[in-house]
Amino acid sequence: MISKPLLKADLDHVLSHTASLWRELAGARLFITGGTGFFGKWLLESIAAANDALGCGVNATVLSRTPRIFLAGMPHLAERSEFTWVVANVTDFPFPAERHDYALHLATATSAHLDRTQPLEMLATKFNSIRRVLDFARHCGARRMLVTSSGAVYGPQPADLERIPEDYPGAPDPLKPTSAYGTGKRLIEQICALTPEVDCVIARCFSFIGPHLPFDARFAAGNFLRDALNGGPVVVQGDGQAVRSYLYAADLIIWLLTLLLRGTPGRAYNVGSDQEVSILELAHKVAVITGKNLPVDIKSKLRETTENRYVPNVSRSRAELGLQIHVSLHQALQRTYTWTLHNEDVNP
């Protein structure tokens, strides 16, 4: 499937809030894992836009098992000279010979399939991946490293805790197989803490929305947009009372770049929106942005006994790094829907 470039307005938005960061990155080479995923696509397009608009000369080595397939679907990135592709697995890749100033470990941002079907393999992959990337960062003398973790490290959010702060002591239940993903992310953070030679900043990522969001995963927002693009109805699995929040991908890149350069090493920061919305409300918002007022189909009318919340407290990111949520949920949904609607080759 062929994907068109991101909206210029979105890339301009990223650059307008990160100009000083790109000046600091001028001439640097980045090492990126997960560059072909949702986060990675936005990062690569932002790097290309920054080089074109600001002349900052940032280069990146991107690790991927199948870059040819990725670049066939992103032809506007295929001829970019600032990207060098290494065909390898993140668990055992050969160390590139070039100098690298920064590392961004974005791989396995989500592992829904392995989490359900092969949790032991998923845990082993996470362990071996972070060890290998840290070894390379230490080997090449990288100045700093950004590692994407997850809000899943906190375990289930209590119904009476409105937003989860970074110092919340909760954790996934290690005796539940469904806890493997969150446990794996905790393992990644622990290994970073045990490798003080590398200045690691941890991004505990929550929920996001934007162009390139997978429509075939466990993300409610992506599933609802898929339903809308297919003409409806927008289908809600369950009763829709679960509460989430969504940060737009353009804001996400601003946050990640800021964490890379301004975050305190050895410290974790929640990355996401604190503006909550129920899944049912989200479904209705998606139905409305189409301009067709699509019907919403609720699969279960039975109220869940425990409120299912997943909303971060982002006061640390605001207070320490000055990060803000610039794009509202309505704008985020509208931009994602419009971009996908006019990007016919990626329509589900």
N, C-alpha and C positions, 0 to 999 in steps of 0.2 A: 504494500500500500504506500502511495506517495503522499508525503505530508508537506504542506506549504509552510513558509516561514511564519514565525509568530507575528502578531500585529505590531506594527511600528510603534503605535502608542504605548504598548506594553513594554517594549524594549527601551523606549525613551523614558518611560516611568522608572525603570530600573536604573538607567544611567543618571537620571536627574538626582537620585538619592544615593548614588554610590560614586560620584565623580572623584571625590578625594581618595576613595579606596583604589580606584583604577590608577590614579597617579602614583600611589604607593606601590602598586603591582607592576608598574611600567618596566618592561624588559624581563619580567620574571617568567619562569617556567613552572607550571603546575603539573602534578601527577594526580590523575582522577580515576577512581574506580566507580562503577555504576554510571558511567557517562552516557549510556544508552537508555537509561530509565527515565522516569518522569522528572526527577530532580535534574538528572544529567542533561537532558535535552534543553531544559531552560538555561542551565549554566553554560552549555556550549554556545547556544545562540546569543547569550548575553556577552560572552567573551568576544565573539565575532563582531557584535554590534559595538562594543567598546573599542575594539581595534579600529573599526571603520570610522567611528565618530570622534574618538579621542586620540587616536594614534598611539595607544599605550604599548603596543608591541608585546602583548601577553601571548605566550605559547603554552601548549598543554600536551602532555602525553596521556592518551586515553586508553585504558585497558578494557578489552572486550573480547569475548569468545567468538563473536560473529560480526565484526565491523562492516564486512561487505554487505550483509543483509541490512544492517542499520543505515548505512550510507545510501543504499539503493532506495530506501524509503525517505531519506532526508537529502535529496540531491543538492540542495543549496548549501549544505555543509561539506559535501564530498570533495570539492576543489579548494577548500580553505587550507592555506599553507601553514597556518599556525597550529594545526592539529596533527600530531603524530600518533598513529594507532599501533598498539601492541596486541597481537593476537595471542591470547593466553587466558588461563583461568586465574582468578584472583587468589586462589589458595597456593599456587606454586609458580607464579609467573617469573620469568628471568628478569633480573634487575637491569633496567635501561642504563646505558652508559652516560647519558647526558646529565648535566647538572640540573637539579630540581630544587626550587626554593620553598614550595609549599605542597602539601599533600591533602587531598580531599577524599575521604573514604565514604562514598555515597552508596556503595554496593549493598544489595540486600536490604533496601529501605523497607520492603515488605516481602514476605515469603509465605503468602497464604496457602499455596498448594503444598509446599513441603511441610509447612506447619501442621496441616491436616493429615498428610499421607506418610511423611517420613521425618518426624520430628527429630530423631536422633541424627539423621544426616544433616538436617538444617543446623543443629547445634554444632556438629563437627565442622561444617562449612564456615559458620560464623567464627569459631575459635581459630581455625587455620587461616582464614582470611585476615583477621585483624593482626595475628602474629606476623604474617608475611608482609603486610603493608607497613607495620611498625618497624620491622627489620629493615625494609627498604628506606623508610624515612630516616632511620638512624644511620644507615649506610651512606645515604646521599647528603646527609647533614641538613635536611629540610628545616627551615626556620620554625615553622608551625604546621600543625595538622588539625584539620576539622574532621570529626567523626560523627556521622548521623546515627543517633540512637532513637529511642521511641518513648512515648508516654506509657507504653505497655510495661515499662520497668516498674511502675508504681503498683501494678496489680489492679484489681477492681476499685473504681472510685466509689467511696461511700456516698450514700444518697444524701447525707447531710453535709458533705464537703462540696461547696459550690464550685470551686476551682482548685486544681491540684498545684501546690507550690513545689519547688525543687527539693525542699527539705522534708517533704512528706515521707514518713518511714515505711509506708506500705510496700508490698512486694507480691509478685505472683506466687501462687501456691505451688511449690516444687513437686507435690505429689499428684498434680493434675496434668495429664498430657497436653491439655489445651494451653498450659502456661509456658510451653516450650519457647514460643517466640519472645515473650517478655523476658524470660530467663536468659535466653541467648543474648539479648541486648544488654542485660545486666552484666553478663560475662564479658562482653566487649568493653564496657565501661571499666570493669575491674582490671582487665589486662592493660588498658591505657594507663590506669592509675599505678600499675606495677611496672611501668616503663617510663620512669621520670626523665630519661635522656631525650625523649621527644615531647615537645610542648603541645599537648593535645587539648583541644576545646571540644566539649561534647554538646551536640544539638539534639535535645530530646523532642522529636518531631511528633506532632499530633495529626490533624486531618487537614487536607488541602483540596483545592479545586483550581482548574485552569485547563487551557488547551494541552493536549497530550495525556490528560488523565485517562487511565485505563477504564474501558467500559465493560470489561469482562472479569472484574475482580470483585472483592467483597465491599467495595466502597459504595455506600448508598447514593452519594451525589452522582457518581459516574453511572450507576444503574438507572437513576431517575432521568438523567440527561439522555441516555440511550433510549429509554422508553419514549421520551418526548420527541426525539429525532425520528423515531419509528412511527409517530403519529398517535401515541398513547394507547391505552391509559397509562398513567404513571403508577406503577405497582409498588405498594408498601408491604414488605414482608414483615409480619408481626403486627403489633398494634400501633406502631409509630410513636410511642411515648419516649423512646430513648432520646437522650440529649447529646448533641454534638456541637462542634464549632469548626469553621472552615476559614483558612487563610488562603488568599489568592496567590497563585504561583509567582507573580511578579513581585509581590511583597516578600514571599518566601526567599527569593534569590537575594533581595536586599538584606534580609536577616542573616542568611548563611554567609554572605561575603563579609558582613560586619562582624559576625562571630569569628570568622577565620582570622581577621586582622586585629580586632579590638577585644575579643573575648579573653577572659582570664584563663590561662592554661591550668588544667586540672579542675576546672569548674564546669558544671552543667547548666544549660539554659533551656528552658521550655521554648519551643518554636511552634507558634500556632496562633489562633484567634481566641480571645476570651469572650467573644460575642456569641452566646449560646443560641441554639435553635433546636426544636424537637424534629425528629425525623419526619413526622407528619407535616409539620409546618414547612420543612424543606421541600417535601413532595409538592405541596400546593404552590410554593414559590416557583418551582421548576415548571409546573403546569401553566402558570400565569405568564412567565417570560416568553413563552412561545407565541403569545398573542392570539392563541386559539382556545384558551381556557379549557385545557384538556381535563378529562375526568381523572380522579385519583381513586385507585382500587386498593382498599385496605384488606389484607388477607386475614387478619385476625382481629376480632372486636374485643377479645378478652384482655383486660388490663393486666400488665405484668406486675407481679407482686413486689419486685425490687426495681427501683428506678435505675436505669442504665445510663450513666453519665460518663462523658469523656471530654472534659473541658479543662484547659490549662490555666494556671495563674501565670501571667507573663510580666508581672511587676518587676522582676529582676532584670529582664531584658530592656524594659522601659527605663528603669532607674539607672542602670549601669551603662547601657549602650545607646540610650535615646531612641530605641526602636519603636515604631508605631505601625498601626494597621491603617493603611491608606485607602484600600479598595474595599467597599462595603460588600456584604454577601450578595445583595441584589445585583450590583455591578459585576461581581465575579461570575455569577450564574449567567448573566446576560452576555458577557464577553465570551465565556466558554461556549455557550450555546451558539452564538453568532459565528464564532471562528469555525466551529465544527460543521455547522450547517453549510458554510461556504467552502469547506475543505472536503469536497465530495468524496475523495479517495479514502478518507479515514472514517467516513460515516459508518456506524455499526450496521 
